[in-house]
Amino acid sequence: MSTRIEKDFYFQTAVHFEGNFYINSFELTLSMLVETESIREQNVAMDRATYFLMEMLQNSILVYTHDVDAITKYKAAGIKVCEIPEEPYDQIVAMVLLLKLNAIMENRLQITDLVLTSSLSEGIRYNTVSEVAESKYPEIKVIGGANPQYACLMKNALHLLTM
């Protein structure tokens, strides 16, 4: 199938950046190719992406995975922590989200590019293409796969709808 679709998301996620805590609001536009003829599989793939963004990332905090002290303190305070492979600059968040969402959607919908902006980016929009993200973080396609645990390294695996 060669249909191209787009979907907009808005979510709030805190970021731990250079030792500081910031509240951040993200706007995300996904541009995707539909890779399956099955309407059900298309819907399940989109539901997975929505669930990941709205249930796992919403109201969490993004923290660089090597900042163990901050991660430990946030978890002890009962805050949902999502670890990412670098400091949570918007362009890093964009690449991680693109790869993780593609893994979660299991080639039913394929994100080719996305645009991300946040309240902390002062109006800058980051346009990220899959080839750049894949070359920067090839391990994200492998680690966790469809299980939503690499972009959000929470120990409790979530049940996702089956295709």
C-alpha positions in Angstrom: 0.0 0.0 0.0 1.4 3.4 -0.8 -0.8 5.7 1.3 0.9 8.5 3.3 -0.7 9.7 6.5 0.1 12.2 9.2 -0.8 12.4 12.8 -0.3 15.2 15.4 0.4 14.6 19.1 0.8 16.9 22.0 2.2 15.7 25.4 3.8 17.0 28.5 7.0 15.5 29.8 9.6 16.9 32.2 13.2 16.8 31.3 16.3 16.6 33.5 18.9 18.6 31.8 22.4 19.5 33.1 21.3 18.9 36.7 18.0 20.8 36.5 14.3 19.8 36.3 12.2 21.5 33.6 8.5 21.0 32.6 8.2 20.7 28.9 5.4 20.5 26.4 6.0 18.7 23.1 4.2 19.0 19.8 4.9 16.1 17.4 3.8 15.5 13.8 4.4 12.0 12.4 4.6 11.4 8.7 4.0 7.7 7.9 3.6 5.3 5.1 0.9 2.6 5.4 2.6 -0.7 4.9 -0.3 -3.1 5.4 -3.6 -3.6 3.6 -5.3 -4.6 6.9 -7.3 -1.8 8.4 -7.2 -3.6 11.8 -3.4 -3.7 11.8 -3.2 -0.1 10.8 -5.5 0.8 13.7 -3.5 -1.3 16.2 -0.2 0.2 15.1 -1.6 3.7 15.6 -3.1 2.7 19.0 0.3 1.5 20.0 2.0 4.8 19.1 -0.8 6.7 20.9 -0.5 4.5 24.0 3.3 4.9 24.1 3.1 8.7 23.9 0.1 9.3 26.0 0.6 6.7 28.7 4.3 6.1 28.9 5.8 9.5 28.1 3.0 11.8 29.2 3.8 13.0 32.8 7.2 11.3 32.9 10.7 12.7 33.0 13.3 12.2 30.3 16.8 11.6 31.8 20.1 10.8 30.3 20.7 7.1 31.0 24.1 7.7 32.5 22.8 10.2 35.1 22.2 7.4 37.6 22.0 9.7 40.6 19.1 11.7 39.1 17.3 8.6 37.9 17.6 7.0 41.4 16.2 10.2 43.1 13.3 10.6 40.6 12.3 6.9 41.0 12.5 7.2 44.8 10.1 10.1 44.6 7.7 8.0 42.6 8.2 9.8 39.3 8.0 7.9 36.1 11.5 8.0 34.5 12.2 7.5 30.8 15.9 7.1 30.1 17.3 8.2 26.8 20.9 7.7 25.3 21.9 11.4 25.6 20.9 14.6 27.3 17.2 15.3 26.3 17.8 18.0 23.7 14.7 18.1 21.3 16.7 16.7 18.4 17.8 13.7 20.5 14.2 13.2 21.7 13.0 13.3 18.1 15.4 10.6 16.9 14.6 8.3 19.8 10.9 8.7 19.4 11.0 8.1 15.6 13.0 4.8 16.1 11.0 3.6 19.1 7.6 4.3 17.5 8.7 2.5 14.3 9.7 -0.5 16.4 6.4 -0.5 18.3 4.3 -0.3 15.1 6.2 -3.3 13.7 6.2 -2.2 10.0 2.5 -1.8 9.8 2.9 2.0 9.7 6.4 3.3 9.0 7.4 6.8 10.1 9.6 8.3 7.4 10.0 11.7 9.2 8.7 13.7 12.0 8.7 17.3 13.2 9.1 18.0 16.9 9.0 21.2 18.8 8.7 22.0 22.5 8.1 24.9 24.8 11.8 25.0 25.7 12.9 25.1 22.1 11.8 28.7 21.6 10.0 28.1 18.3 12.6 25.9 16.7 11.0 22.8 14.9 13.2 19.8 14.4 12.6 17.8 11.3 14.0 14.3 11.6 14.2 11.7 8.9 14.4 8.0 9.7 17.8 7.4 7.9 19.6 10.0 10.1 18.0 8.5 13.3 18.9 5.0 12.3 22.5 5.9 11.7 22.8 7.7 15.0 21.1 5.1 17.2 21.1 1.7 15.4 20.7 -0.1 18.8 17.2 1.4 19.4 15.8 -0.7 16.5 17.1 -3.8 18.3 16.9 -3.2 22.0 13.3 -3.8 23.2 11.9 -4.0 19.7 8.1 -3.6 19.9 8.3 -3.7 23.7 8.2 -0.1 24.8 11.3 -0.2 27.0 14.2 1.4 25.4 13.0 4.9 25.0 11.4 4.4 28.3 13.5 2.0 30.3 10.8 1.2 32.9 11.1 -2.2 34.4 7.4 -3.0 34.1 6.6 -4.2 30.6 3.2 -3.1 29.3 0.7 -5.2 27.5 0.3 -4.0 24.0 -2.4 -4.9 21.6 -1.5 -7.8 19.3 -1.5 -7.4 15.6 
